[in-house]
């Protein structure tokens, strides 16, 4: 019985993942001056996730950057990102829209 359920379950999971990826909004790359450790990353991630419309935040400590994915139809402005990063105790360096024009 488990084998008969495995394939339909995999199809459903794949469809859900594809739908969520399709519905994601624009992404932004934020270079953060001073980002050097997991504790730093957690503080920045927490502040960015608190912004309205932020769907996901991925931190790359080695690059000193955060990739912010917005909800569909939402955008992130550089001053808004700078304020969140500042509240985490860091300084926003470069702000780049990856697949949308920055406001």
C-alpha positions, 0 to 999 in steps of 0.5 A, a space after each residue: 500500500 505504501 508504494 501505491 501512495 508514494 507516487 501520488 504523494 510525490 506529485 502533490 509535493 512537486 506541484 505545491 513546491 512549483 506553485 509556491 515558487 511561481 507565486 514568489 515576488 521579486 528578489 533583492 540582494 542586500 550587501 551587509 557591511 559587517 556580516 560575519 557570523 551566524 549570530 549576525 545573520 540571525 539578527 539581520 534575518 529577523 529584522 528583514 522578515 519583520 518587514 511587511 511583504 517579505 516572504 523569505 530571507 536567505 543569508 550568505 555569510 561568506 558573501 556578506 549578503 542577504 537575498 530577500 524574496 518578496 510576496 507576489 505583487 510586493 516590492 522592497 525599497 532601498 530605504 526600507 531595507 537600510 532601516 531594517 539592516 540598521 536596526 539589526 546593528 549593521 550598515 546596508 552596502 549595495 542594494 540590487 534588484 535581482 529580477 525586478 526594478 528597485 523602487 
